[in-house]
Amino acid sequence: MKIIEMKPAPNPRRVRIFLAEKGIAMEFEQIDLGAGDQKKPGFAKVNPMKRVPVLVLDDGTAIAESVAICRYFECLHPEPALFGRTPVEEAAIEMWNRRMEHSFFFHVQQVFRHLHPAMAEHEVPQVPAWAEANRPRVYETLSFLDRELAHRHFIAGDGFSIADITAFVTMDFMKPAKLARPAELVNLARWYDAIAARPSAKA
């Protein structure tokens, strides 16, 4: 069993943090997205979507998409529970993780892909106006999160979850996208510093 990834990319990092929280050791195989390794026939056969990460099981079964991979390991290693334990916890974590993906990560990604020079060959055409249209949506979500975090320590409730992983990785993804975190969002800063202090954040 192994995970094919490119370590600097944000989605593989979500899986690595998740595995670190679980204490699960894994074999990783690196590919270079910048060099176009994901488009080569060998990898495209494993994941026709040509994206990382991909979990390849011993029988050859390939599981792509970060959350799907994390759910697989949650089933095998339910503790610590990062998707919740009760129906209400599971629903809340699902809700918040989707919010972080669709209202935060997506918009940061669009700014990065449509403005960063390194993405010019991969995002064809780059549309700078689309990047700029997504920029204020990032800050709307950050302000929303800051207000929510005034009432709790973690994104989805009282415990650390995959929603925190998604939000934390997205916050770091803001750096290459050249999006600065507003200094006045003190609740967000408190949350970020607490997550960054966890050993898994270095995975």
FENNOR-V691471 format. One record per helix or strand of 2 or more residues. SS is the DSSP state (~ for helix, > for strand). FROM is the first residue (numbers start at 0). TO is the last residue. Records with the same first field share a line. If there is no record, write none. Layout:
SS=FROM-TO + FROM-TO
This chain:
>=1-4 + 26-29 + 53-55 + 61-63
~=9-21 + 36-38 + 40-45 + 65-75 + 86-114 + 116-118 + 127-147 + 161-175 + 185-195 + 198-201
